[in-house]
């Protein structure tokens, strides 16, 4: 159901209108199942959600939501929806040690945090809970700010499965890239 | 009277028998098993490759006929890379990544060589297992002019470029290109790249395809304030790139070092004030014979550089004037039409177009003939719109092209 939810969010929310690395499964599912699934959305979505790890209410505190505050520069399938979590990879995959980073504001304490988006690698695409947001994202030549790249380059296998969003530390300065 | 009727009846029956005799005899002849089609010798001016991330293959379509012509496979990357077509050798080259046990095992990267008529694999060249892989697939691989050398961007995430001699079918070497990305051909032995310090580099090869030297431009953009997108389009020995904010940069790679021209704005002050921006995936394309430049545009703020748009604007790159605004067709409808058994052009088709939101397009490409077509694609909707690139008229849709992807490649 989260796929359908994603699609309708895509119509109304700016974030989900963006091109992504791998958003096709969510779009396809949405289109094919159509309106019949709409009434089920809140129930299904609630079942998908875990308790907020950061003590924030609503979508901004929900790691299965594209609006989760750590997701401001993510591009990929959310590992929370794939058997892992926002900070852990699903079974049988490996967390890539090299990553791209974003700087996201925590709505609870108002501070900016450096977020590391570690891809989980070694199995094929998860295909669930796609999220693509590009705050401060930069082209391929500025690679550590680029979320198009397959970041499984540092893992044993380069097949991409899903993406996590790890807090690195509080950012001392505001992110220059907008 | 009675005899007359009797005499007429045999004639009438005979006429009926004669009339229907050919039909009765024309049974469908048995087919010969094992037949396989092949592509025509000449590459059509309106053909387009449509790589697909979900189906892991790249299909070839004839945009004028609206027909699929065939496909080539791809392996375990996020997106298939752009196929390269040698007209001289009638070969197609596909850079691909495989694992020895399917989804796992040892990674191996190859340039697979296809016969351009039969689409059968007829050879391969193994290259370092570092070929870059991105969600868009843009500027990761290209064939240099003269069709001898193929260049492949490696990014793991350190950047280098593999060079392959296509005529000799051998890997030549790997050139270190730290801090730079994208490969932009500009001659038989040269290609450009964009770099994170706001410059471009020119990589020049010897006649044998080895590194001769790398030269660098002066800085011409600010990667923090207004970065130049790597989603460029070729104009002879130059490449055109737009910044996120719509500054159009032309980089000439024909000399000893890359020469960036002074940029010009795709948007007027008023348009910029109204937040018009370029954006999407492969959003910029240039028609070399006419000098027309096309870009997907949208209204958005910082961070919207991957947003699709429902309009394509057209500029005369010579006069730098905006000359056309094309409205993009709703490609959601041709995507779902075949799934629902809806006929194109019918009432339900019309109704869906009226009711369903137009999600816009992420990618465009214009053919290079004198009656050009503009192909348009949304990254997550498996249909390609076909427009007259001069008038902007929506001519037709290519249905069931796949499920997802950004690239559109004119061979």
Interface residues (C-beta under 8 A of the other chain):
Chain A: X10 X11 X14 X17 X18 X19 X20 X21 X22 X23 X24 X25 X26 X27 X28 X31 X32 X75 X98 X122 X123 X124 X125 X132 X133 X134 X135 X136 X137 X138 X139 X140 X141 X142 X143 X144 X148 X149 X150 X151 X153 X154 X157 X158 X159 X160 X176 X177 X178
Chain B: X53 X54 X76 X77 X78 X97 X99 X103 X104 X107 X130 X132 X133 X134 X135 X136 X139 X155 X156 X157 X159 X179 X180 X181 X182 X193 X194 X195 X196 X223 X224 X227 X228 X229 X230 X280 X281 X300 X302 X303 X304 X305 X306 X307 X308 X332 X335 X336 X339 X357 X359 X360 X362 X379 X380 X381 X382 X403 X404 X405 X406
